């Protein structure tokens, strides 16, 4: 079972309850290559709608990137490029991705992928941007209603 499926099951069943007003800063959602295009190619299902459904449940103000889903720009972090000598290529893709994110007016970019999180965080530090990178499950955790 994927993280997407677990979160969706827990939210739909009421096992966890969310208050999306707790995430009220504008966010956008990044489709990782591995969970989208590559998963579709390898396994017949790209995880595009699952993350968006979860964002709808836990975020009061989020906008989609354009283009999105299978046409989304790669962040440049695939294959662990942070650990390779391909810095010029990583920065080229990263700059293109940051520009795509900036066009949304979002303060937070939400990702379900560790490689994307690392790449976007590195790009933000390197470029001096004030965007925040958060994991999808962090957005869910921030919206949790915890009963005393």
C-alpha contacts under 8 A as a table, 3 or more apart, distances in Angstrom:
res1	aa1	res2	aa2	distance
1	X	5	X	6.20
1	X	6	X	6.77
2	X	5	X	5.16
2	X	6	X	6.30
3	X	6	X	5.10
3	X	7	X	6.11
4	X	7	X	5.33
4	X	8	X	6.13
4	X	50	X	6.07
4	X	51	X	6.71
4	X	54	X	7.98
5	X	8	X	5.12
5	X	9	X	6.00
5	X	50	X	7.70
6	X	9	X	5.15
6	X	10	X	6.12
7	X	10	X	5.17
7	X	11	X	6.08
7	X	54	X	7.52
8	X	11	X	5.19
8	X	12	X	5.93
8	X	50	X	7.66
8	X	54	X	6.76
9	X	12	X	5.25
9	X	13	X	5.90
10	X	13	X	5.34
10	X	14	X	6.08
10	X	15	X	4.89
10	X	16	X	5.60
11	X	14	X	5.26
11	X	15	X	6.23
11	X	16	X	5.35
11	X	17	X	6.32
11	X	18	X	7.75
12	X	15	X	7.73
13	X	16	X	7.72
14	X	17	X	5.86
16	X	144	X	6.99
16	X	145	X	7.52
17	X	144	X	5.93
17	X	145	X	5.50
18	X	57	X	7.00
18	X	58	X	6.14
18	X	140	X	7.26
18	X	143	X	5.05
18	X	144	X	4.61
18	X	145	X	5.38
19	X	22	X	5.97
19	X	57	X	7.96
19	X	58	X	6.49
19	X	143	X	5.06
19	X	144	X	6.35
19	X	145	X	6.32
20	X	23	X	5.55
20	X	24	X	7.29
20	X	57	X	6.26
20	X	58	X	4.21
20	X	59	X	4.59
20	X	60	X	5.11
20	X	143	X	5.52
21	X	24	X	5.33
21	X	58	X	7.78
21	X	59	X	6.69
21	X	60	X	5.26
21	X	143	X	7.48
22	X	59	X	7.52
22	X	60	X	7.73
22	X	142	X	6.71
22	X	143	X	5.33
23	X	58	X	6.83
23	X	59	X	5.02
23	X	60	X	5.99
23	X	61	X	7.57
23	X	139	X	7.12
23	X	142	X	6.95
23	X	143	X	6.41
24	X	59	X	6.51
24	X	60	X	5.19
24	X	61	X	5.80
25	X	60	X	7.75
25	X	61	X	6.38
25	X	106	X	7.71
25	X	107	X	6.58
25	X	108	X	7.39
26	X	60	X	7.92
26	X	61	X	4.92
26	X	62	X	5.30
26	X	63	X	7.41
26	X	105	X	7.28
26	X	106	X	4.77
26	X	107	X	5.60
26	X	108	X	6.51
27	X	59	X	7.74
27	X	61	X	6.40
27	X	62	X	4.51
27	X	63	X	6.39
27	X	106	X	4.81
27	X	107	X	5.84
27	X	108	X	4.50
27	X	109	X	5.64
27	X	110	X	6.86
28	X	62	X	5.33
28	X	63	X	5.08
28	X	64	X	5.61
28	X	65	X	6.55
28	X	101	X	7.30
28	X	104	X	7.32
28	X	106	X	5.95
28	X	108	X	6.37
28	X	109	X	4.99
28	X	110	X	6.02
29	X	51	X	7.81
29	X	52	X	7.44
29	X	55	X	7.94
29	X	62	X	7.73
29	X	63	X	7.40
29	X	64	X	6.12
29	X	65	X	6.85
29	X	109	X	5.83
29	X	110	X	4.81
29	X	111	X	6.25
30	X	65	X	7.28
30	X	68	X	7.88
30	X	72	X	7.70
30	X	109	X	6.82
30	X	110	X	6.11
30	X	111	X	5.42
31	X	35	X	7.12
31	X	36	X	6.37
31	X	48	X	6.78
31	X	68	X	7.06
31	X	69	X	5.94
31	X	70	X	7.89
31	X	72	X	6.54
31	X	111	X	7.16
32	X	35	X	5.41
32	X	36	X	6.03
32	X	74	X	7.10
32	X	75	X	7.87
32	X	111	X	7.37
32	X	112	X	7.41
32	X	113	X	6.47
32	X	116	X	6.77
33	X	36	X	5.15
33	X	37	X	5.40
33	X	38	X	6.03
33	X	74	X	6.43
33	X	78	X	7.41
34	X	37	X	6.37
34	X	38	X	4.85
34	X	39	X	5.89
34	X	78	X	7.80
35	X	38	X	6.39
35	X	39	X	5.24
35	X	40	X	7.85
35	X	46	X	5.98
35	X	47	X	5.42
35	X	48	X	7.75
36	X	39	X	5.42
36	X	40	X	6.07
36	X	45	X	7.77
36	X	46	X	4.21
36	X	47	X	5.20
36	X	48	X	6.12
36	X	69	X	6.88
36	X	70	X	6.30
37	X	40	X	5.17
37	X	41	X	6.19
37	X	46	X	6.04
37	X	70	X	5.68
38	X	41	X	5.05
38	X	42	X	5.97
38	X	46	X	7.36
39	X	42	X	5.14
39	X	43	X	5.39
39	X	44	X	6.73
39	X	45	X	5.90
39	X	46	X	5.06
39	X	47	X	7.35
40	X	43	X	5.50
40	X	44	X	4.43
40	X	45	X	4.24
40	X	46	X	4.17
40	X	47	X	7.83
41	X	44	X	5.80
41	X	45	X	7.57
41	X	46	X	7.89
43	X	46	X	7.95
47	X	50	X	5.99
47	X	51	X	7.23
48	X	51	X	6.28
48	X	52	X	7.03
48	X	69	X	5.72
49	X	52	X	5.16
49	X	53	X	6.11
50	X	53	X	5.20
50	X	54	X	6.32
51	X	54	X	5.12
51	X	55	X	6.13
51	X	112	X	7.88
51	X	136	X	7.52
52	X	55	X	4.94
52	X	56	X	6.20
53	X	56	X	5.08
53	X	57	X	6.55
54	X	57	X	5.13
54	X	58	X	6.36
54	X	140	X	7.84
55	X	58	X	5.25
55	X	59	X	5.44
55	X	62	X	7.40
55	X	136	X	7.72
55	X	139	X	7.92
56	X	59	X	5.84
56	X	60	X	7.41
56	X	62	X	7.87
58	X	139	X	6.46
58	X	140	X	5.62
58	X	143	X	5.69
59	X	62	X	6.33
59	X	139	X	7.35
59	X	143	X	7.70
62	X	106	X	7.65
63	X	104	X	6.79
63	X	106	X	7.63
64	X	68	X	7.02
64	X	104	X	7.69
65	X	68	X	5.45
65	X	72	X	7.53
65	X	100	X	6.91
65	X	101	X	6.72
65	X	104	X	6.74
66	X	72	X	7.11
66	X	100	X	7.23
67	X	71	X	5.57
67	X	72	X	5.08
67	X	73	X	7.35
68	X	71	X	5.27
68	X	72	X	4.14
68	X	73	X	7.64
69	X	72	X	5.41
73	X	96	X	7.58
73	X	97	X	6.08
73	X	100	X	7.94
74	X	77	X	7.66
74	X	78	X	7.80
74	X	93	X	6.70
74	X	94	X	7.87
74	X	97	X	6.81
75	X	78	X	7.50
75	X	93	X	5.84
75	X	94	X	5.13
75	X	96	X	7.83
75	X	97	X	5.38
75	X	116	X	6.35
75	X	119	X	6.90
75	X	120	X	6.84
76	X	81	X	7.29
76	X	89	X	7.43
76	X	90	X	4.87
76	X	91	X	7.21
76	X	92	X	7.68
76	X	93	X	4.76
76	X	94	X	5.31
76	X	116	X	7.80
76	X	119	X	6.88
77	X	80	X	5.88
77	X	81	X	5.25
77	X	82	X	6.54
77	X	90	X	6.65
77	X	94	X	7.88
77	X	115	X	5.61
77	X	116	X	5.49
77	X	118	X	7.39
77	X	119	X	4.94
77	X	120	X	7.78
78	X	81	X	6.11
78	X	115	X	6.26
78	X	116	X	7.08
79	X	115	X	7.59
80	X	83	X	5.86
80	X	84	X	7.20
80	X	115	X	6.18
81	X	84	X	4.96
81	X	85	X	7.71
81	X	86	X	6.70
81	X	87	X	7.74
81	X	90	X	6.73
82	X	87	X	7.57
82	X	90	X	7.66
82	X	118	X	7.76
82	X	119	X	6.71
84	X	87	X	7.27
86	X	89	X	5.53
86	X	90	X	6.19
87	X	90	X	5.02
87	X	91	X	6.07
88	X	91	X	5.27
88	X	92	X	6.19
89	X	92	X	5.04
89	X	93	X	6.33
90	X	93	X	5.45
90	X	94	X	5.94
91	X	94	X	4.81
91	X	95	X	5.90
91	X	123	X	7.29
92	X	95	X	5.38
92	X	96	X	6.50
93	X	96	X	5.19
93	X	97	X	6.24
94	X	97	X	5.01
94	X	98	X	6.11
94	X	119	X	7.50
94	X	120	X	7.08
94	X	123	X	6.31
95	X	98	X	5.09
95	X	99	X	6.22
95	X	123	X	7.55
96	X	99	X	5.27
96	X	100	X	6.38
97	X	100	X	5.05
97	X	101	X	6.28
98	X	101	X	5.04
98	X	102	X	6.06
98	X	120	X	7.92
98	X	123	X	7.91
99	X	102	X	5.03
99	X	103	X	6.33
100	X	103	X	5.44
100	X	104	X	7.28
101	X	104	X	5.66
101	X	105	X	7.40
101	X	106	X	6.91
101	X	109	X	7.35
102	X	105	X	5.51
102	X	106	X	6.60
103	X	106	X	7.95
106	X	109	X	7.02
106	X	131	X	7.73
107	X	130	X	7.59
107	X	131	X	5.19
107	X	132	X	6.28
108	X	131	X	5.66
108	X	132	X	4.66
108	X	133	X	5.73
108	X	134	X	6.92
109	X	131	X	7.13
109	X	132	X	6.26
109	X	133	X	4.99
109	X	134	X	6.33
110	X	133	X	5.97
110	X	134	X	4.95
110	X	135	X	5.54
110	X	136	X	5.67
110	X	139	X	7.89
111	X	114	X	7.93
111	X	116	X	6.79
111	X	117	X	6.33
111	X	133	X	7.38
111	X	134	X	6.32
111	X	135	X	4.97
111	X	136	X	5.60
112	X	116	X	7.96
112	X	117	X	7.88
112	X	135	X	5.43
112	X	136	X	5.23
112	X	137	X	7.53
113	X	116	X	5.35
113	X	117	X	6.15
113	X	135	X	7.44
114	X	117	X	4.98
114	X	118	X	6.15
115	X	118	X	5.18
115	X	119	X	6.15
116	X	119	X	5.10
116	X	120	X	5.94
117	X	120	X	5.36
117	X	121	X	5.93
117	X	133	X	6.51
117	X	134	X	7.35
117	X	135	X	7.28
118	X	121	X	5.20
118	X	122	X	6.07
119	X	122	X	5.11
119	X	123	X	6.11
120	X	123	X	4.99
120	X	124	X	6.11
120	X	133	X	6.99
121	X	124	X	5.18
121	X	125	X	6.31
121	X	132	X	7.77
121	X	133	X	6.28
122	X	125	X	5.15
122	X	126	X	6.03
123	X	126	X	5.00
123	X	127	X	5.86
124	X	127	X	5.24
124	X	128	X	5.67
124	X	129	X	4.87
124	X	130	X	6.96
124	X	131	X	6.75
125	X	128	X	5.20
125	X	129	X	6.69
126	X	129	X	8.00
134	X	138	X	6.31
134	X	139	X	7.04
135	X	138	X	5.13
135	X	139	X	6.70
136	X	139	X	5.27
136	X	140	X	6.60
137	X	140	X	4.92
137	X	141	X	6.08
138	X	141	X	4.89
138	X	142	X	6.03
139	X	142	X	5.10
139	X	143	X	6.35
140	X	143	X	5.19
140	X	144	X	6.29
141	X	144	X	5.21
